[in-house]
Amino acid sequence: MDKSKRLDELVGRVDELLVRLPDGPNPDLAALRDRVDAEILMAWTAISLEAARRRESIGRAARRPWTIVGVALLVGVCASFLLSGTALSRGSKQG
């Protein structure tokens, strides 16, 4: 389950709890409701920013596919060089 769905469920549960509290001119309850609303807004903002950053990162990578291909090619060449060097050193030790 992703973060936004979990936050939706949490907000629903908190709303159910807040509804059970008595209505009236109690400043402590009003402050609690305000604080809960502010925290929910902050959580939604954080989730939205994270999703936007992720989309931006994916977009940057998609605009530079040759960079990704080049890095993958370089890693492959290095790995094959290391593996062939290891195989050659084993062969010379056995012979």
Secondary structure by P-SEA (a helix, b strand, c coil): ccaaaaaaaaaaaaaaaaaaccccccaaaaaaaaaaaaaaaaaaaaaaaaaaaaaaaaaaaaacaaaaaaaaaaaaaaaaaaaaaaaaaaaaaac
